[in-house]
Amino acid sequence: MPKEIRIGVIGATGRGRFAWAMHNPENGVSVVAGADIYEEKLDIFRERFGEKNLFTTKDYRQLLAKKDINTVFVTSPDFMHEEHAVASLEAGKDIYLEKPMAITVEGCDRILRAAYENGKKVYIGHNMRHMAVVKKMKELIDKGSIGEVKTAWCRHFVDYGGDAYFKDWHAERSKSTGLLLQKGSHDIDVLHWLCNGVTARVTAVGGLTLYDKITDRHHPSERGDARWSKYNWPPMSQKGLNPIIDVEDISMMLMVLDNGIYASYQQCHFTPDGSRNYTFIGTEGRIENFGISPGSAIVRLWNRRGSANQYGNEQHFVPHIVGGHGGSDIGILGEFLNYVRYGTKITTSPIAGRYSVAAGYYATQSIRNGNLPYDIPGLPKEIYDYFNKDLL
């Protein structure tokens, strides 16, 4: 008989809605509890699941005290991830933890230690590993289409930056560290995964160049309206920004991976278009993606010298698939369920999540400390061994 999964959600709506898709009582998977500090969000949660046999609370510790809950989705704001994840693990729960793992390297390491010492599972929400366009690029690299990878980079155009990241807590260092960590952790993880390594040394440049010049701010007692609107253009016309803005809106980082590969990541939060563009160059060619949405994304391969053709020597069209975030949401939920229920192998580990945070964290420190290079600290062997045994 498969293990029954009884889920509590910390951060009941927002990204917490991601957990709602797990609810399948007929198959032994049930969302049974939710915690949130906002009553109106708990109202939405209760409306979705009904009052009968549902536990809701404003205090997440009451949720964790319930013995019948064996799995917790931690989908609270980033600055609460460490506290909520550690408490869940110490309460004996397996957890799904939204990215980024935490907003400091020390926070990540505390989560890893809590899981190890309590013998529990941690699954990180790096859903881009399940995106069809990313999987296609990995497939081409793994089968040797460009030879041995030597360098890689990503350019990230964040058209919704002014809406999503400069009107609420994301704009504050104390709550996010910075957007290289918060937003960049996805892309850094993709670079790590496809390059088959992690950042060993990093340096970066960047600054707050635009949003600090906008004087229209909402009151500290108000919650910012982070909804995207096409009318919030050009960027300097934005209104209702967060009263505190001390994170960068342009960031550029350089990485040396532990396997000798050189990589870079660039992020801008006031572009008119939104896209991620990856390039991987090897000893026998290069690949580059154009778009990330299944049905329109293309991965182009150049593998013959003198190829001035902008379309490459090969084009790999990514077919349309169902599901949010480029089809990744369905894939990541299915993998997580099988992991906590049957102990099956997984695509990512919290060690990878930790290293994506570490690269973004120390790159941010580099920006703020004269562009100094930083070496990324490693992890104890017992931590590696505990989590790596679960990897595919």
C-alpha positions as CSV (number, residue, x, y, z in Angstrom):
1,M,0.0,0.0,0.0
2,P,1.5,3.4,-1.0
3,K,2.3,5.8,1.8
4,E,-0.5,8.2,2.5
5,I,0.6,11.8,1.9
6,R,-1.0,14.4,4.2
7,I,0.1,17.9,3.3
8,G,0.3,21.2,5.3
9,V,1.1,24.4,3.4
10,I,3.0,27.3,5.0
11,G,2.1,30.3,2.8
12,A,-1.4,29.2,1.9
13,T,-1.8,31.1,-1.4
14,G,0.6,32.7,-3.9
15,R,3.1,30.1,-4.8
16,G,1.3,28.0,-2.1
17,R,-1.3,27.4,-4.8
18,F,1.3,25.1,-6.3
19,A,0.6,22.6,-3.6
20,W,-3.1,22.7,-4.3
21,A,-2.6,20.6,-7.5
22,M,-1.3,17.7,-5.3
23,H,-4.7,17.3,-3.7
24,N,-6.0,13.9,-4.8
25,P,-7.7,12.2,-1.8
26,E,-8.8,9.2,-3.9
27,N,-5.1,8.5,-4.6
28,G,-4.1,9.0,-0.9
29,V,-2.7,12.5,-1.3
30,S,-4.5,15.2,0.6
31,V,-4.0,18.9,1.5
32,V,-5.2,19.0,5.1
33,A,-3.8,22.2,6.6
34,G,-2.7,25.7,5.8
35,A,-0.9,28.4,7.7
36,D,-0.7,32.1,6.7
37,I,-0.4,35.4,8.6
38,Y,-3.2,36.9,6.5
39,E,-6.8,35.9,7.3
40,E,-7.9,36.8,3.7
41,K,-5.5,34.2,2.3
42,L,-6.8,31.6,4.7
43,D,-10.3,32.5,3.5
44,I,-9.2,31.7,0.0
45,F,-7.6,28.5,1.1
46,R,-10.7,27.4,3.0
47,E,-12.9,28.2,0.0
48,R,-10.7,25.9,-2.2
49,F,-10.7,22.9,0.2
50,G,-13.8,23.4,2.3
51,E,-14.1,23.7,6.1
52,K,-14.6,20.0,6.8
53,N,-11.5,18.2,8.1
54,L,-9.3,21.2,7.2
55,F,-7.0,22.9,9.7
56,T,-6.0,26.5,9.2
57,T,-4.0,28.8,11.5
58,K,-2.0,32.0,11.5
59,D,0.7,30.3,13.5
60,Y,2.7,27.8,11.4
61,R,3.9,26.1,14.6
62,Q,0.4,24.9,15.3
63,L,0.4,23.3,11.8
64,L,3.7,21.5,12.5
65,A,2.4,20.2,15.8
66,K,-0.2,18.1,14.1
67,K,1.0,14.5,14.0
68,D,-1.1,13.4,11.0
69,I,0.8,15.8,8.7
70,N,3.9,14.1,7.2
71,T,4.7,16.5,4.3
72,V,5.0,20.3,4.3
73,F,5.1,22.8,1.4
74,V,7.2,25.8,2.5
75,T,6.0,28.5,0.1
76,S,6.4,31.5,2.4
77,P,8.5,34.6,1.5
78,D,12.2,33.9,1.0
79,F,13.3,35.5,4.3
80,M,11.1,33.0,6.2
81,H,12.3,29.9,4.3
82,E,15.1,29.1,6.8
83,E,12.9,29.3,9.9
84,H,10.0,27.4,8.4
85,A,12.1,24.7,6.7
86,V,14.2,24.0,9.8
87,A,11.1,23.9,12.1
88,S,9.3,21.5,9.7
89,L,12.3,19.1,9.5
90,E,12.7,19.2,13.2
91,A,9.0,18.3,13.6
92,G,9.6,15.2,11.5
93,K,8.1,16.4,8.2
94,D,9.5,15.9,4.7
95,I,9.4,19.2,2.8
96,Y,9.0,20.8,-0.6
97,L,10.9,24.1,-0.3
98,E,10.4,26.9,-2.8
99,K,13.5,28.4,-4.3
100,P,15.7,30.1,-3.2
101,M,16.5,27.7,-0.3
102,A,17.3,30.7,1.9
103,I,18.7,34.2,1.6
104,T,22.1,33.3,3.1
105,V,24.5,30.4,2.7
106,E,24.4,29.8,6.4
107,G,20.7,29.5,6.2
108,C,20.9,26.9,3.5
109,D,23.5,24.9,5.5
110,R,21.3,25.0,8.6
111,I,18.5,23.5,6.5
112,L,20.7,20.8,5.1
113,R,22.0,19.9,8.7
114,A,18.4,19.7,10.0
115,A,17.4,17.3,7.3
116,Y,20.5,15.2,7.8
117,E,20.1,15.0,11.6
118,N,16.4,14.2,11.4
119,G,16.6,11.8,8.5
120,K,14.1,13.8,6.4
121,K,13.7,14.6,2.7
122,V,14.1,18.1,1.2
123,Y,13.0,18.9,-2.3
124,I,13.9,22.3,-3.8
125,G,11.5,24.0,-6.3
126,H,14.1,24.4,-9.1
127,N,11.4,23.8,-11.7
128,M,13.5,25.0,-14.6
129,R,15.2,21.6,-14.6
130,H,11.9,20.3,-15.8
131,M,11.4,22.9,-18.6
132,A,11.3,21.4,-22.0
133,V,13.8,23.9,-23.5
134,V,16.3,23.3,-20.7
135,K,15.9,19.6,-21.0
136,K,16.5,19.8,-24.8
137,M,19.8,21.8,-24.3
138,K,20.9,19.2,-21.7
139,E,20.1,16.4,-24.0
140,L,22.2,17.9,-26.8
141,I,25.1,18.6,-24.4
142,D,25.0,15.1,-22.8
143,K,25.1,13.3,-26.2
144,G,28.2,15.3,-27.2
145,S,26.6,17.6,-29.9
146,I,29.0,20.5,-29.0
147,G,31.9,18.4,-27.6
148,E,33.2,19.2,-24.1
149,V,31.6,22.3,-22.6
150,K,34.1,25.1,-21.9
151,T,32.0,28.2,-21.3
152,A,28.4,29.2,-20.8
153,W,26.4,32.3,-20.2
154,C,22.9,33.5,-19.6
155,R,21.3,36.9,-20.3
156,H,18.1,37.5,-18.4
157,F,15.7,40.2,-19.5
158,V,13.2,40.8,-16.7
159,D,10.4,42.9,-18.2
160,Y,8.3,42.5,-15.0
161,G,11.1,43.5,-12.6
162,G,9.6,46.9,-11.7
163,D,6.2,45.2,-10.9
164,A,7.3,42.0,-9.1
165,Y,10.5,43.0,-7.4
166,F,10.5,46.7,-6.6
167,K,7.1,47.1,-5.0
168,D,7.3,44.8,-2.1
169,W,9.8,43.0,0.2
170,H,12.0,41.8,-2.7
171,A,13.4,45.3,-2.9
172,E,14.9,45.1,0.6
173,R,18.4,43.5,1.2
174,S,17.3,42.4,4.7
175,K,14.5,40.3,3.2
176,S,16.0,39.0,-0.1
177,T,19.8,39.7,0.1
178,G,19.5,40.8,-3.6
179,L,18.0,39.8,-6.9
180,L,21.1,37.9,-8.1
181,L,20.2,35.4,-5.4
182,Q,16.4,35.7,-5.4
183,K,15.8,35.8,-9.2
184,G,19.1,34.5,-10.4
185,S,19.1,31.3,-8.4
186,H,17.0,29.6,-11.2
187,D,19.4,30.5,-14.0
188,I,22.6,29.8,-11.9
189,D,21.2,26.4,-11.2
190,V,20.6,25.8,-14.9
191,L,24.1,26.8,-15.7
192,H,25.5,24.5,-13.0
193,W,23.3,21.6,-14.2
194,L,24.1,21.8,-17.8
195,C,27.8,22.4,-17.1
196,N,27.9,19.5,-14.7
197,G,29.6,21.6,-12.0
198,V,29.1,24.3,-9.3
199,T,30.6,27.7,-8.8
200,A,33.9,27.7,-7.0
201,R,34.8,31.4,-7.4
202,V,32.7,34.4,-8.3
203,T,33.0,38.1,-8.9
204,A,30.4,40.6,-10.0
205,V,29.5,44.2,-10.9
206,G,26.1,45.9,-10.7
207,G,24.1,48.7,-9.2
208,L,20.8,50.3,-8.5
209,T,20.5,52.6,-11.6
210,L,16.8,53.3,-12.2
211,Y,14.3,52.4,-9.5
212,D,15.9,54.5,-6.8
213,K,15.1,57.6,-8.9
214,I,11.3,57.0,-8.7
215,T,9.9,58.9,-5.8
216,D,6.3,57.6,-5.9
217,R,6.3,55.0,-3.0
218,H,3.5,53.3,-1.1
219,H,3.3,53.7,2.7
220,P,5.3,51.2,4.8
221,S,2.0,49.9,6.3
222,E,0.7,49.0,2.9
223,R,1.4,45.9,0.8
224,G,2.7,46.8,-2.6
225,D,0.8,45.9,-5.8
226,A,3.2,43.5,-7.5
227,R,0.8,42.7,-10.4
228,W,2.2,43.1,-13.9
229,S,0.6,45.6,-16.2
230,K,1.5,46.6,-19.8
231,Y,0.6,50.2,-18.8
232,N,3.5,50.4,-16.3
233,W,5.7,51.6,-19.1
234,P,8.2,53.2,-19.5
235,P,9.9,52.1,-16.3
236,M,10.3,55.6,-14.9
237,S,6.5,55.9,-14.9
238,Q,6.1,53.2,-12.3
239,K,4.2,54.2,-9.2
240,G,3.7,52.7,-5.7
241,L,7.2,51.4,-5.3
242,N,8.5,49.9,-2.0
243,P,9.5,52.6,0.5
244,I,12.9,50.8,0.9
245,I,14.8,50.0,-2.3
246,D,18.4,48.9,-1.7
247,V,18.9,46.0,-4.1
248,E,20.5,46.2,-7.6
249,D,18.4,46.5,-10.8
250,I,21.4,45.6,-13.0
251,S,23.8,42.7,-12.1
252,M,26.5,40.9,-14.0
253,M,28.5,38.0,-12.5
254,L,31.4,35.9,-13.6
255,M,31.9,32.4,-12.3
256,V,34.6,29.8,-12.4
257,L,33.1,26.4,-11.9
258,D,34.8,23.6,-9.9
259,N,35.4,21.7,-13.2
260,G,37.2,24.6,-14.8
261,I,34.2,25.9,-16.9
262,Y,33.8,29.6,-17.2
263,A,30.3,31.0,-16.9
264,S,28.5,34.4,-16.7
265,Y,25.0,35.6,-15.8
266,Q,23.5,39.0,-16.6
267,Q,20.2,40.4,-15.3
268,C,18.3,43.6,-16.0
269,H,15.0,44.5,-14.4
270,F,13.7,47.2,-16.8
271,T,13.7,45.7,-20.2
272,P,10.6,45.9,-22.5
273,D,10.8,42.2,-23.2
274,G,11.0,39.2,-20.9
275,S,13.2,36.3,-21.8
276,R,16.1,34.1,-20.9
277,N,18.9,33.4,-23.4
278,Y,21.4,30.7,-22.7
279,T,24.6,29.9,-24.7
280,F,26.8,26.9,-24.2
281,I,30.1,26.6,-26.2
282,G,32.1,23.4,-26.4
283,T,35.1,22.0,-28.2
284,E,33.0,21.1,-31.2
285,G,30.2,23.7,-31.4
286,R,27.7,25.8,-29.5
287,I,24.0,25.8,-28.8
288,E,21.7,28.7,-28.0
289,N,18.0,28.9,-27.1
290,F,15.5,31.4,-28.6
291,G,12.6,31.7,-26.3
292,I,11.6,29.3,-23.4
293,S,7.9,28.6,-24.0
294,P,7.1,25.2,-25.4
295,G,5.5,25.5,-28.9
296,S,7.6,28.6,-29.8
297,A,11.1,28.0,-28.3
298,I,13.9,26.9,-30.5
299,V,17.4,25.5,-29.7
300,R,19.9,26.2,-32.5
301,L,23.1,24.3,-32.9
302,W,26.2,25.5,-34.7
303,N,28.8,22.7,-35.3
304,R,30.5,23.5,-38.6
305,R,33.1,26.2,-39.1
306,G,32.3,29.3,-41.1
307,S,28.6,29.1,-40.3
308,A,27.3,32.6,-40.6
309,N,23.8,31.3,-40.8
310,Q,21.8,32.9,-38.0
311,Y,19.6,29.8,-37.8
312,G,22.5,27.4,-37.1
313,N,23.3,24.1,-38.7
314,E,20.5,22.4,-36.9
315,Q,17.2,23.7,-35.3
316,H,15.5,21.9,-32.5
317,F,11.9,23.0,-32.1
318,V,10.4,22.5,-28.6
319,P,6.9,21.2,-29.0
320,H,3.9,22.5,-27.1
321,I,3.2,20.8,-23.8
322,V,0.6,21.4,-21.1
323,G,1.4,22.9,-17.8
324,G,2.6,26.2,-16.2
325,H,6.2,27.5,-16.3
326,G,7.1,25.9,-19.6
327,G,5.5,22.6,-18.7
328,S,7.7,22.2,-15.6
329,D,5.1,22.4,-12.9
330,I,3.5,19.1,-13.7
331,G,7.0,17.4,-13.9
332,I,8.3,18.8,-10.7
333,L,5.1,17.9,-8.7
334,G,5.1,14.4,-10.0
335,E,8.8,13.9,-9.2
336,F,8.3,15.3,-5.7
337,L,5.3,13.0,-5.0
338,N,7.2,9.9,-6.1
339,Y,10.2,10.9,-4.0
340,V,8.4,11.4,-0.7
341,R,6.0,8.5,-1.4
342,Y,8.2,5.8,-2.9
343,G,11.7,7.1,-2.4
344,T,12.4,7.3,-6.1
345,K,15.5,9.2,-7.5
346,I,15.2,12.9,-8.3
347,T,16.6,15.4,-10.8
348,T,17.9,17.9,-8.3
349,S,19.0,18.0,-4.7
350,P,19.1,20.6,-2.0
351,I,22.9,20.6,-2.4
352,A,22.4,22.1,-5.9
353,G,19.9,24.5,-4.4
354,R,22.5,25.5,-1.8
355,Y,25.2,26.2,-4.4
356,S,22.9,28.3,-6.6
357,V,22.2,30.4,-3.5
358,A,25.9,30.5,-2.6
359,A,26.9,31.8,-6.1
360,G,24.3,34.5,-6.0
361,Y,25.0,35.4,-2.4
362,Y,28.7,35.8,-2.9
363,A,28.3,37.6,-6.2
364,T,26.1,40.1,-4.4
365,Q,28.7,40.6,-1.8
366,S,31.3,41.2,-4.6
367,I,29.1,43.9,-6.0
368,R,28.9,45.6,-2.6
369,N,32.5,45.2,-1.7
370,G,34.5,46.6,-4.6
371,N,34.0,43.7,-7.0
372,L,36.2,41.5,-4.9
373,P,36.3,37.8,-5.9
374,Y,34.9,35.3,-3.4
375,D,35.6,31.5,-3.1
376,I,32.5,29.4,-2.4
377,P,32.8,27.4,0.8
378,G,32.2,23.6,0.5
379,L,30.1,21.2,2.5
380,P,31.0,18.3,4.9
381,K,31.2,14.9,3.3
382,E,28.3,13.5,5.3
383,I,26.0,16.1,3.9
384,Y,27.0,15.4,0.3
385,D,26.6,11.6,0.9
386,Y,23.2,12.0,2.5
387,F,21.6,14.0,-0.3
388,N,23.5,12.7,-3.4
389,K,22.3,9.1,-2.8
390,D,18.8,10.3,-4.0
391,L,20.0,11.8,-7.3
392,L,19.3,10.2,-10.7
